[in-house]
Amino acid sequence: MPIDYKKNQVVFSGIVSVDDADNLLAWLQNKPSAKVDLATCSHLHPANLQVLMAADCRVSAWPADADLRAWLQTALKSK
């Protein structure tokens, strides 16, 4: 499973596809102070990025992949 929902944190791993965006949105709407762990994420579909941008989440860990990390840090503007 590419997204693991914890008490107040969502952990992304591997390839996160468009199919995950609806569940992510619903979960984040109920957890406005949730943190996002992207450390082991290798691909994030833009639909999920849009959800993260709209939710204005705090990122607790960025992806290990430098290109993905740079792209996400620019889009999500680390708090």
N, C-alpha and C positions, 0 to 999 in steps of 0.2 A: 504494500500500500504506500503510495508516494506521499501521503499526508497523514501524519499522526497527530491527533487532537488530544492534548493533555489538559490539565485543569485550567491553566491560564497561558498556555503556549501552544503554538502550532509548529510542528517540525516537518520540514520538507526534505524528501530524499529522492535521489535518482531523477527520473523524468516525471514532471508534473504536467499532465495533459489538460486539455480543455474540459474534459469530463469531470474534473475536480473543482471547477470554478463555482458551480452552484452550491455545493456543500460548504466550500470555504466561505462564500458570502454569507450563507445562513449562520454558520458558526461564529464568524466575526461580528455579525450584527448583535449577537447575544453576549459577546465578550469584547467590549470596546477597549479594554485595557490590555488585551492579549499581546504577547510578544511573539516574534517570528524568528525561527531558527532555520537558516538556509544553508548551513555548513555543508551538508552532504547532497545538496540539490545540484544536479548536473544540467537540467534544462527546465525552464519555466515557461509555459505557454502564456502568451500575452494576455489572455483572458484572466488568468490568475494574477498577473501583474496589475491589471486594471483594478481588480478587487482589492489588492494590497494598497494601491495608491488611494483608492476611495476610502478605505478604512483608516488610513493614516496610522498604521501600526508601527511600533518600535521594533527594530530588527536587533536581535540579541547576538546573532552570528551570521556572517556573510559567507557566500559560497567559496570553496577552496579554489575553484577555477577562476583565474584572474580576469578573463574576458567577461564571464558572466557576472562576477563581482562588480566590475567597473560599470557594466550596463545597469545593474540593479541599484548600485549606490547612486548613480546619477538620477535614475527614475524615482527612487524612494527617498532621496535626500535624508540621510541619517539624522535622527534627532539627537 
